[in-house]
Amino acid sequence: MPFPIKFGLSVVVILVAIAAYFFQESLGQVGPKYATAFLGVFMVAAMWVFPEVTRKSDDRG
């Protein structure tokens, strides 16, 4: 995945995780609040750490 797309997607995921964190906090829920914060960070880290799957072309005809 090209760097600008990966960076933009990371920003969107972090912003949604922050919004979900504050939404859960406004509802008074403690466990889901921490779960959304952890999952947001985990998703961004996994996107940057794990390589993208690519397939080799098969020219057997």
N, CA and C atoms as an extended XYZ file, in Angstrom:
183
Properties=species:S:1:pos:R:3:atomname:S:1:resname:S:1:resid:I:1 pbc="F F F"
N         0.855       -1.162        0.000 N   MET     1
C         0.000        0.000        0.000 CA  MET     1
C         0.914        1.242        0.000 C   MET     1
N         0.633        2.189       -0.854 N   PRO     2
C         1.461        3.403       -0.903 CA  PRO     2
C         1.416        4.174        0.422 C   PRO     2
N         2.513        4.865        0.711 N   PHE     3
C         2.641        5.586        1.972 CA  PHE     3
C         1.523        6.592        2.219 C   PHE     3
N         1.146        7.436        1.248 N   PRO     4
C         0.081        8.414        1.550 CA  PRO     4
C        -1.254        7.766        1.925 C   PRO     4
N        -1.578        6.666        1.289 N   ILE     5
C        -2.830        5.976        1.606 CA  ILE     5
C        -2.755        5.348        2.996 C   ILE     5
N        -1.630        4.715        3.294 N   LYS     6
C        -1.456        4.090        4.602 CA  LYS     6
C        -1.470        5.145        5.718 C   LYS     6
N        -0.832        6.266        5.478 N   PHE     7
C        -0.806        7.331        6.474 CA  PHE     7
C        -2.204        7.921        6.682 C   PHE     7
N        -2.915        8.181        5.593 N   GLY     8
C        -4.273        8.715        5.698 CA  GLY     8
C        -5.208        7.764        6.405 C   GLY     8
N        -5.097        6.488        6.090 N   LEU     9
C        -5.934        5.487        6.752 CA  LEU     9
C        -5.595        5.398        8.235 C   LEU     9
N        -4.333        5.531        8.576 N   SER    10
C        -3.934        5.520        9.984 CA  SER    10
C        -4.545        6.692       10.736 C   SER    10
N        -4.534        7.868       10.117 N   VAL    11
C        -5.119        9.051       10.754 CA  VAL    11
C        -6.620        8.858       10.961 C   VAL    11
N        -7.304        8.327        9.965 N   VAL    12
C        -8.751        8.102       10.081 CA  VAL    12
C        -9.055        7.101       11.190 C   VAL    12
N        -8.290        6.020       11.263 N   VAL    13
C        -8.529        5.001       12.293 CA  VAL    13
C        -8.293        5.579       13.682 C   VAL    13
N        -7.227        6.359       13.844 N   ILE    14
C        -6.953        6.970       15.150 CA  ILE    14
C        -8.060        7.952       15.533 C   ILE    14
N        -8.530        8.755       14.572 N   LEU    15
C        -9.602        9.713       14.872 CA  LEU    15
C       -10.898        9.003       15.263 C   LEU    15
N       -11.222        7.917       14.582 N   VAL    16
C       -12.433        7.160       14.926 CA  VAL    16
C       -12.272        6.504       16.292 C   VAL    16
N       -11.083        6.001       16.602 N   ALA    17
C       -10.851        5.391       17.917 CA  ALA    17
C       -10.971        6.435       19.025 C   ALA    17
N       -10.477        7.637       18.786 N   ILE    18
C       -10.596        8.712       19.778 CA  ILE    18
C       -12.067        9.090       19.974 C   ILE    18
N       -12.802        9.199       18.866 N   ALA    19
C       -14.229        9.522       18.965 CA  ALA    19
C       -14.985        8.432       19.719 C   ALA    19
N       -14.674        7.176       19.439 N   ALA    20
C       -15.334        6.068       20.131 CA  ALA    20
C       -14.973        6.047       21.613 C   ALA    20
N       -13.724        6.388       21.931 N   TYR    21
C       -13.291        6.449       23.327 CA  TYR    21
C       -14.114        7.472       24.103 C   TYR    21
N       -14.239        8.682       23.540 N   PHE    22
C       -14.991        9.723       24.237 CA  PHE    22
C       -16.493        9.433       24.264 C   PHE    22
N       -16.994        8.757       23.245 N   PHE    23
C       -18.399        8.368       23.251 CA  PHE    23
C       -18.664        7.353       24.359 C   PHE    23
N       -17.789        6.358       24.479 N   GLN    24
C       -17.946        5.365       25.543 CA  GLN    24
C       -17.801        6.011       26.917 C   GLN    24
N       -16.913        7.004       27.012 N   GLU    25
C       -16.743        7.699       28.280 CA  GLU    25
C       -17.997        8.497       28.645 C   GLU    25
N       -18.631        9.099       27.637 N   SER    26
C       -19.851        9.867       27.915 CA  SER    26
C       -20.991        8.963       28.363 C   SER    26
N       -20.952        7.703       27.959 N   LEU    27
C       -21.968        6.747       28.405 CA  LEU    27
C       -21.650        6.175       29.785 C   LEU    27
N       -20.433        6.430       30.268 N   GLY    28
C       -20.044        5.939       31.587 CA  GLY    28
C       -19.525        4.522       31.582 C   GLY    28
N       -19.118        4.023       30.443 N   GLN    29
C       -18.612        2.657       30.345 CA  GLN    29
C       -17.087        2.682       30.384 C   GLN    29
N       -16.522        1.909       31.311 N   VAL    30
C       -15.076        1.942       31.496 CA  VAL    30
C       -14.376        0.886       30.634 C   VAL    30
N       -14.852       -0.344       30.661 N   GLY    31
C       -14.203       -1.426       29.908 CA  GLY    31
C       -14.187       -1.191       28.411 C   GLY    31
N       -15.339       -0.907       27.797 N   PRO    32
C       -15.344       -0.656       26.353 CA  PRO    32
C       -14.519        0.563       25.951 C   PRO    32
N       -14.403        1.523       26.852 N   LYS    33
C       -13.605        2.718       26.573 CA  LYS    33
C       -12.147        2.333       26.352 C   LYS    33
N       -11.617        1.500       27.233 N   TYR    34
C       -10.222        1.067       27.084 CA  TYR    34
C       -10.058        0.100       25.917 C   TYR    34
N       -11.067       -0.690       25.644 N   ALA    35
C       -10.997       -1.628       24.523 CA  ALA    35
C       -10.920       -0.889       23.192 C   ALA    35
N       -11.702        0.176       23.033 N   THR    36
C       -11.651        0.929       21.783 CA  THR    36
C       -10.312        1.644       21.621 C   THR    36
N        -9.762        2.154       22.716 N   ALA    37
C        -8.452        2.805       22.639 CA  ALA    37
C        -7.381        1.792       22.248 C   ALA    37
N        -7.391        0.621       22.868 N   PHE    38
C        -6.403       -0.415       22.552 CA  PHE    38
C        -6.545       -0.908       21.123 C   PHE    38
N        -7.774       -1.164       20.691 N   LEU    39
C        -7.976       -1.689       19.344 CA  LEU    39
C        -7.596       -0.679       18.268 C   LEU    39
N        -7.827        0.597       18.519 N   GLY    40
C        -7.419        1.617       17.560 CA  GLY    40
C        -5.918        1.640       17.373 C   GLY    40
N        -5.191        1.627       18.475 N   VAL    41
C        -3.721        1.610       18.397 CA  VAL    41
C        -3.231        0.308       17.784 C   VAL    41
N        -3.863       -0.800       18.150 N   PHE    42
C        -3.456       -2.105       17.621 CA  PHE    42
C        -3.664       -2.192       16.110 C   PHE    42
N        -4.771       -1.666       15.621 N   MET    43
C        -5.044       -1.723       14.182 CA  MET    43
C        -4.023       -0.916       13.390 C   MET    43
N        -3.666        0.257       13.899 N   VAL    44
C        -2.678        1.078       13.197 CA  VAL    44
C        -1.305        0.408       13.241 C   VAL    44
N        -0.925       -0.118       14.390 N   ALA    45
C         0.376       -0.788       14.510 CA  ALA    45
C         0.441       -2.009       13.601 C   ALA    45
N        -0.641       -2.784       13.546 N   ALA    46
C        -0.649       -3.975       12.701 CA  ALA    46
C        -0.546       -3.608       11.224 C   ALA    46
N        -1.161       -2.495       10.840 N   MET    47
C        -1.093       -2.078        9.436 CA  MET    47
C         0.335       -1.703        9.050 C   MET    47
N         1.088       -1.127        9.967 N   TRP    48
C         2.452       -0.698        9.656 CA  TRP    48
C         3.462       -1.827        9.825 C   TRP    48
N         3.203       -2.770       10.736 N   VAL    49
C         4.190       -3.816       11.029 CA  VAL    49
C         4.103       -4.971       10.042 C   VAL    49
N         2.895       -5.464        9.793 N   PHE    50
C         2.753       -6.653        8.963 CA  PHE    50
C         2.763       -6.277        7.482 C   PHE    50
N         3.494       -7.052        6.674 N   PRO    51
C         3.588       -6.718        5.247 CA  PRO    51
C         2.291       -7.011        4.506 C   PRO    51
N         2.145       -6.329        3.388 N   GLU    52
C         0.977       -6.531        2.545 CA  GLU    52
C         1.158       -7.821        1.732 C   GLU    52
N         0.093       -8.560        1.554 N   VAL    53
C         0.152       -9.803        0.801 CA  VAL    53
C         0.192       -9.479       -0.687 C   VAL    53
N         1.181      -10.032       -1.378 N   THR    54
C         1.275       -9.859       -2.827 CA  THR    54
C         1.351      -11.240       -3.467 C   THR    54
N         0.769      -11.340       -4.637 N   ARG    55
C         0.789      -12.606       -5.357 CA  ARG    55
C         1.715      -12.499       -6.553 C   ARG    55
N         2.446      -13.563       -6.796 N   LYS    56
C         3.281      -13.620       -7.981 CA  LYS    56
C         2.428      -14.039       -9.159 C   LYS    56
N         2.712      -13.478      -10.327 N   SER    57
C         1.931      -13.859      -11.504 CA  SER    57
C         2.285      -15.271      -11.928 C   SER    57
N         1.268      -15.985      -12.350 N   ASP    58
C         1.444      -17.378      -12.761 CA  ASP    58
C         1.334      -17.457      -14.280 C   ASP    58
N         2.443      -17.672      -14.962 N   ASP    59
C         2.474      -17.682      -16.425 CA  ASP    59
C         2.502      -19.096      -17.005 C   ASP    59
N         1.717      -20.004      -16.465 N   ARG    60
C         1.690      -21.384      -16.973 CA  ARG    60
C         0.802      -21.516      -18.206 C   ARG    60
N        -0.052      -20.516      -18.469 N   GLY    61
C        -0.881      -20.512      -19.666 CA  GLY    61
C        -1.992      -21.395      -19.582 C   GLY    61
